[in-house]
Amino acid sequence: MSEEILLDIRRLSTAFEVEDVIIPILKDITFRIHSGESLGVVGESGSGKSVLAHAIMGLLPSNAQVYNGEIIYEGRDLLKLNPKKRRQLRGDRMAMIFQEPMTSLNPVYTVGSQVVELIRAHRKISKKEALAWAVDIFEKVGIPQSNDFANRYPHELSGGMRQRVVIALAIALSPVLLLADEPTTALDVSIQAQILELIQSLQDNMKMATMLITHDLGVVAGMCRNVLVMYAGQVVETGETEELFKFPKHPYTKALLKSIPKLDQNTEFLETIKGMVPHPQRMPEGCRFAPRCEVAMDQCHREEPDMHSFSEYAGVKCWLYQ
């Protein structure tokens, strides 16, 4: 792995304002992504995974703010850049695949014109040159008859083809960092496999770093070199994928892995994690996972543990390892 640090997140904390109430969402998120690295971000719904991606991209809604921390990308703190400089990075040096392809595409413009618009926003070339570029990108993401395809509208396409268009938009300008937020949501299993294979192929060919947000731990095992486990707005464990899957440390990580169905086991019921992810306005005292944890001690309910590091890539936020 390259030693060059591409993205360095330092104690990132965000909050939303809802009806004059400040609601903290992310707290002290810290991790790094190196050039060419693939990082999987996992956790239940409500863990803050999508908020993290939107914060990195500078796409938080108007009622949200980053109130602490740094987002160092290619040596610059993105939080200190003006909006124009931030926009210049989006779609060019860094890009994002959003969860739902239908809502990511403008329904009244052809898919070709949407890719052309992106290209011309960052490159001073003619519309004809940009269209040829768009057709070439469509071919790269496995879209047949790309010339005719460019004239079609999103509603004329299947879910899998719409997702390929979204990926084409993301990789059109060869970003060095790609954030993929649940890129296979609402797709059937066979199309999911094609899309994930496409993303992995593009990453290998373009030498770009990838941050893959997913609920599917199997996808992470097959695609990502390192893993970030999030719970209730915090990072609770990090590590190299193979090591973390074989020897998980945090009780939450262990519970997630236990809940995966296994082909070699004939069980009537799947393992589940009792309880629910806490609401941001009702976070428990101490460790946020303690109310659901089967090995919680008295201290877990009183004090919040620090992140204990084992190496540059591995760490755990649990009193068992303090």
Secondary structure, 3 states (H helix, E strand, C coil): CCCCEEEEEEEEEEEEEECCEEEEEEEEEEEEEECCCEEEEECCCCCCHHHHHHHHHCCCCCCEEEEEEEEEECCEEHHHCCHHHHHHHECCCEEEECCCHHHHCCCCCCHHHHHHHHHHHHCCCCHHHHHHHHHHHHHHCCCCCHHHHCCCCHHHCCHHHHHHHHHHHHHCCCCCEEEEECCCCCCCHHHHHHHHHHHHHHHHHHCCEEEEECCCHHHHHHHCCEEEEEECCEEEEEEEHHHHHHCCCCHHHHHHHHCCCCCCCCCCCCCCCCCCCCCHHHCCCCCCCHHHCCCCCHHHHHCCCCCEECCCCCEECCHHHC
